[in-house]
Amino acid sequence: MTTIASSGFNSRPRLIAYWVTTALVVFELAMGGAWDLLRVAQVRGLIERLGYPIYFLAILGTWKLLGAVALAVPKFPRLKEWAYAGAFFDLTGAVASLFASGLISASTMAYPILMTAVALASWALRPPSRRIRSVEYEQQRVPTKLSHDAQHGKC
């Protein structure tokens, strides 16, 4: 993904919004992962009503916990991209599963839809230190001898 930070990117309100939304996503992934691994009765019942096998809870729970850690720790921007993608797939998959199984109601659909929006906001608000930079951007930022020579006709 290509990202180039604009001026004023790290404004205080934007940074606060990033950390609030990220904390919510990390909390959702961590608690959801723990509940999945513990096979909490409410979660187990929902998985059964959706028609999924119980062992899905171990798979989903493990990935959710790993995603929470990836989003919480500093550095590793590529890992964070994968964690955001996983959270997006998990949450939109929940919406699709609820819809497909006929469990459509405001109370069941609202939470995964809201958390999808929160995850997208967290992803969009990331500061430059938590983004993947494109090769083109890095080349513009740190000129190499080869690019310097090419610009001056010495190739």
MIDRENFI-430068 format. One record per residue (C-alpha): x, y, z; residue in three letters. Coordinates in Angstrom, 1 decimal. Example, Ala and Ser with C-alpha at 12.3 -4.5 7.8 and 13.67 -1.06 7.14 Angstrom:
2
@xx->12.3 yy->-4.5 zz->7.8 aa->ALA
@xx->13.7 yy->-1.1 zz->7.1 aa->SER
//
This chain:
155
@xx->0.0 yy->0.0 zz->0.0 aa->MET
@xx->1.3 yy->3.4 zz->-0.8 aa->THR
@xx->1.0 yy->6.0 zz->1.9 aa->THR
@xx->2.5 yy->9.5 zz->2.0 aa->ILE
@xx->1.9 yy->11.5 zz->5.2 aa->ALA
@xx->0.4 yy->14.9 zz->4.6 aa->SER
@xx->1.3 yy->18.0 zz->6.7 aa->SER
@xx->-0.4 yy->18.1 zz->10.0 aa->GLY
@xx->-0.8 yy->14.4 zz->10.0 aa->PHE
@xx->0.1 yy->14.0 zz->13.6 aa->ASN
@xx->-2.3 yy->16.6 zz->15.0 aa->SER
@xx->-3.3 yy->15.9 zz->18.5 aa->ARG
@xx->-7.0 yy->15.2 zz->17.8 aa->PRO
@xx->-6.1 yy->12.8 zz->15.0 aa->ARG
@xx->-3.6 yy->11.0 zz->17.3 aa->LEU
@xx->-6.2 yy->10.8 zz->20.1 aa->ILE
@xx->-8.8 yy->9.4 zz->17.7 aa->ALA
@xx->-6.3 yy->6.9 zz->16.4 aa->TYR
@xx->-5.5 yy->5.6 zz->19.9 aa->TRP
@xx->-9.1 yy->5.5 zz->21.0 aa->VAL
@xx->-10.3 yy->3.5 zz->17.9 aa->THR
@xx->-7.2 yy->1.3 zz->18.1 aa->THR
@xx->-7.8 yy->0.6 zz->21.8 aa->ALA
@xx->-11.4 yy->-0.4 zz->21.0 aa->LEU
@xx->-10.2 yy->-2.8 zz->18.2 aa->VAL
@xx->-7.5 yy->-4.3 zz->20.3 aa->VAL
@xx->-10.0 yy->-4.8 zz->23.2 aa->PHE
@xx->-12.5 yy->-6.4 zz->20.8 aa->GLU
@xx->-10.0 yy->-8.7 zz->19.4 aa->LEU
@xx->-8.5 yy->-9.7 zz->22.7 aa->ALA
@xx->-11.8 yy->-10.2 zz->24.5 aa->MET
@xx->-13.3 yy->-11.9 zz->21.5 aa->GLY
@xx->-10.3 yy->-14.2 zz->21.2 aa->GLY
@xx->-10.3 yy->-15.1 zz->24.8 aa->ALA
@xx->-14.0 yy->-15.8 zz->24.8 aa->TRP
@xx->-13.6 yy->-17.9 zz->21.7 aa->ASP
@xx->-10.8 yy->-19.9 zz->23.3 aa->LEU
@xx->-12.6 yy->-20.3 zz->26.5 aa->LEU
@xx->-15.7 yy->-21.3 zz->24.6 aa->ARG
@xx->-18.0 yy->-19.0 zz->26.6 aa->VAL
@xx->-21.6 yy->-20.3 zz->26.5 aa->ALA
@xx->-23.0 yy->-17.3 zz->24.7 aa->GLN
@xx->-20.3 yy->-17.5 zz->22.0 aa->VAL
@xx->-20.6 yy->-21.3 zz->21.7 aa->ARG
@xx->-24.4 yy->-21.0 zz->21.3 aa->GLY
@xx->-24.1 yy->-18.3 zz->18.6 aa->LEU
@xx->-21.5 yy->-20.4 zz->16.6 aa->ILE
@xx->-23.9 yy->-23.4 zz->16.8 aa->GLU
@xx->-26.9 yy->-21.3 zz->15.6 aa->ARG
@xx->-24.8 yy->-20.0 zz->12.7 aa->LEU
@xx->-24.0 yy->-23.6 zz->11.8 aa->GLY
@xx->-20.2 yy->-23.5 zz->12.3 aa->TYR
@xx->-18.4 yy->-26.4 zz->14.0 aa->PRO
@xx->-17.2 yy->-25.6 zz->17.6 aa->ILE
@xx->-13.5 yy->-26.0 zz->16.6 aa->TYR
@xx->-13.8 yy->-22.8 zz->14.7 aa->PHE
@xx->-13.7 yy->-21.0 zz->18.0 aa->LEU
@xx->-10.1 yy->-22.2 zz->18.6 aa->ALA
@xx->-9.0 yy->-21.0 zz->15.1 aa->ILE
@xx->-10.8 yy->-17.7 zz->15.4 aa->LEU
@xx->-9.7 yy->-17.1 zz->19.0 aa->GLY
@xx->-6.1 yy->-17.7 zz->18.3 aa->THR
@xx->-6.0 yy->-15.4 zz->15.3 aa->TRP
@xx->-7.9 yy->-12.7 zz->17.2 aa->LYS
@xx->-5.5 yy->-12.7 zz->20.0 aa->LEU
@xx->-2.5 yy->-12.6 zz->17.7 aa->LEU
@xx->-4.2 yy->-9.7 zz->15.8 aa->GLY
@xx->-4.7 yy->-7.8 zz->19.1 aa->ALA
@xx->-1.0 yy->-8.2 zz->19.9 aa->VAL
@xx->0.1 yy->-7.1 zz->16.4 aa->ALA
@xx->-2.0 yy->-3.9 zz->16.6 aa->LEU
@xx->-0.9 yy->-3.1 zz->20.2 aa->ALA
@xx->2.9 yy->-3.4 zz->19.8 aa->VAL
@xx->5.0 yy->-0.7 zz->18.2 aa->PRO
@xx->6.7 yy->-1.2 zz->14.8 aa->LYS
@xx->5.9 yy->-4.1 zz->12.4 aa->PHE
@xx->3.7 yy->-2.1 zz->9.9 aa->PRO
@xx->3.2 yy->-5.1 zz->7.5 aa->ARG
@xx->2.0 yy->-7.3 zz->10.4 aa->LEU
@xx->-0.4 yy->-4.5 zz->11.4 aa->LYS
@xx->-1.8 yy->-4.5 zz->7.8 aa->GLU
@xx->-2.5 yy->-8.2 zz->8.1 aa->TRP
@xx->-4.1 yy->-7.7 zz->11.5 aa->ALA
@xx->-6.4 yy->-5.0 zz->10.2 aa->TYR
@xx->-7.3 yy->-7.2 zz->7.3 aa->ALA
@xx->-8.0 yy->-10.1 zz->9.6 aa->GLY
@xx->-10.2 yy->-7.9 zz->11.9 aa->ALA
@xx->-12.1 yy->-6.6 zz->8.8 aa->PHE
@xx->-12.7 yy->-10.2 zz->7.5 aa->PHE
@xx->-13.8 yy->-11.4 zz->10.9 aa->ASP
@xx->-16.2 yy->-8.6 zz->11.5 aa->LEU
@xx->-17.7 yy->-8.5 zz->8.0 aa->THR
@xx->-17.8 yy->-12.3 zz->8.0 aa->GLY
@xx->-19.8 yy->-12.0 zz->11.2 aa->ALA
@xx->-22.3 yy->-9.7 zz->9.4 aa->VAL
@xx->-22.5 yy->-12.1 zz->6.4 aa->ALA
@xx->-23.0 yy->-15.1 zz->8.7 aa->SER
@xx->-25.7 yy->-13.5 zz->10.7 aa->LEU
@xx->-27.5 yy->-12.4 zz->7.5 aa->PHE
@xx->-27.1 yy->-15.8 zz->5.8 aa->ALA
@xx->-28.4 yy->-17.6 zz->8.9 aa->SER
@xx->-31.5 yy->-15.4 zz->9.2 aa->GLY
@xx->-30.3 yy->-14.0 zz->12.6 aa->LEU
@xx->-31.0 yy->-10.5 zz->11.3 aa->ILE
@xx->-32.0 yy->-7.9 zz->14.0 aa->SER
@xx->-30.8 yy->-4.6 zz->15.1 aa->ALA
@xx->-29.3 yy->-6.0 zz->18.2 aa->SER
@xx->-27.2 yy->-8.7 zz->16.4 aa->THR
@xx->-26.1 yy->-6.7 zz->13.4 aa->MET
@xx->-25.3 yy->-3.4 zz->15.0 aa->ALA
@xx->-22.2 yy->-4.5 zz->16.9 aa->TYR
@xx->-20.2 yy->-6.1 zz->14.1 aa->PRO
@xx->-21.1 yy->-3.2 zz->11.8 aa->ILE
@xx->-20.1 yy->-0.6 zz->14.3 aa->LEU
@xx->-16.8 yy->-2.4 zz->15.1 aa->MET
@xx->-16.1 yy->-2.7 zz->11.3 aa->THR
@xx->-16.4 yy->1.1 zz->11.1 aa->ALA
@xx->-14.2 yy->1.5 zz->14.2 aa->VAL
@xx->-11.5 yy->-0.8 zz->12.7 aa->ALA
@xx->-11.6 yy->1.1 zz->9.4 aa->LEU
@xx->-11.2 yy->4.4 zz->11.3 aa->ALA
@xx->-8.3 yy->3.0 zz->13.3 aa->SER
@xx->-6.6 yy->1.9 zz->10.0 aa->TRP
@xx->-7.2 yy->5.2 zz->8.3 aa->ALA
@xx->-6.0 yy->7.3 zz->11.2 aa->LEU
@xx->-2.6 yy->5.4 zz->11.6 aa->ARG
@xx->0.4 yy->7.7 zz->12.1 aa->PRO
@xx->3.2 yy->7.4 zz->9.5 aa->PRO
@xx->5.2 yy->5.2 zz->11.9 aa->SER
@xx->2.6 yy->2.5 zz->11.7 aa->ARG
@xx->2.1 yy->2.6 zz->8.0 aa->ARG
@xx->3.8 yy->0.7 zz->5.2 aa->ILE
@xx->5.7 yy->3.0 zz->2.9 aa->ARG
@xx->5.9 yy->2.5 zz->-0.8 aa->SER
@xx->9.2 yy->1.9 zz->-2.5 aa->VAL
@xx->8.6 yy->5.0 zz->-4.6 aa->GLU
@xx->8.1 yy->7.1 zz->-1.5 aa->TYR
@xx->11.3 yy->5.8 zz->0.1 aa->GLU
@xx->13.3 yy->6.5 zz->-3.1 aa->GLN
@xx->12.0 yy->10.1 zz->-3.1 aa->GLN
@xx->12.8 yy->10.5 zz->0.6 aa->ARG
@xx->16.3 yy->9.0 zz->0.6 aa->VAL
@xx->18.0 yy->9.4 zz->-2.8 aa->PRO
@xx->20.5 yy->6.8 zz->-3.6 aa->THR
@xx->23.7 yy->7.3 zz->-5.6 aa->LYS
@xx->22.1 yy->5.5 zz->-8.5 aa->LEU
@xx->19.0 yy->7.7 zz->-8.5 aa->SER
@xx->21.3 yy->10.8 zz->-8.1 aa->HIS
@xx->23.5 yy->9.6 zz->-11.1 aa->ASP
@xx->20.4 yy->9.0 zz->-13.2 aa->ALA
@xx->19.1 yy->12.4 zz->-12.5 aa->GLN
@xx->22.3 yy->13.9 zz->-13.6 aa->HIS
@xx->22.8 yy->11.8 zz->-16.8 aa->GLY
@xx->25.7 yy->9.7 zz->-15.4 aa->LYS
@xx->24.2 yy->6.3 zz->-16.1 aa->CYS
//
